[in-house]
Amino acid sequence: AGQTATVDITLLPTGNLTGTVRHADGTPAVSVYVEISNSGYYYYTYTDGNGVYLFPDVVAGQYQLYVQEPNTGIPVTRQVALPASQTTTADVTFFALGSVNLLVQRANGAAAPGSLVYISRAANGFEHAGYTDSSGRILIPFVPAGAFTIRAHVPANTSVYVDVAGQLDTNGHVVPMTATLPA
């Protein structure tokens, strides 16, 4: 009792990482999940009302930056070098998003209400998009720019379907499409 010990503690060098996350149209992406990680450390935060994120006093090193697009869940990733005693800026702009306005019709040209519709974007496989309305239409939002495939099923027999390929080129674009079901 009553003894005092002196201990030297070496703190690892740190830096700061900041950036602005924007949608493809340039508007700030608010309340978006942002994470950085490497083999030893993991940090996460959310963007503020201006789309800005900040990781203060992060151990210096190489990190994987991961930002999840909020409408699709598709991540944007990249490597970031974080030197000691410096602030590094890594801005992120999300990819373009648009919509598909799909008409599903029968072989005789009549609308196909209640048709089950899927969409395949990039290498993600098919995802449920919804059902056509009483006029055989469905609007599929948040489709990333690039190639995609729509799969429309015959309403009374979901084992019968047609695939239709499409392409979205610009942010905010609405791609009109028609899928004609087999007879």
Salt bridges, closest charged atoms under 4 A:
GLU127 OE1 - ARG121 NH2 3.22
ASP163 OD1 - ARG151 NE 2.70
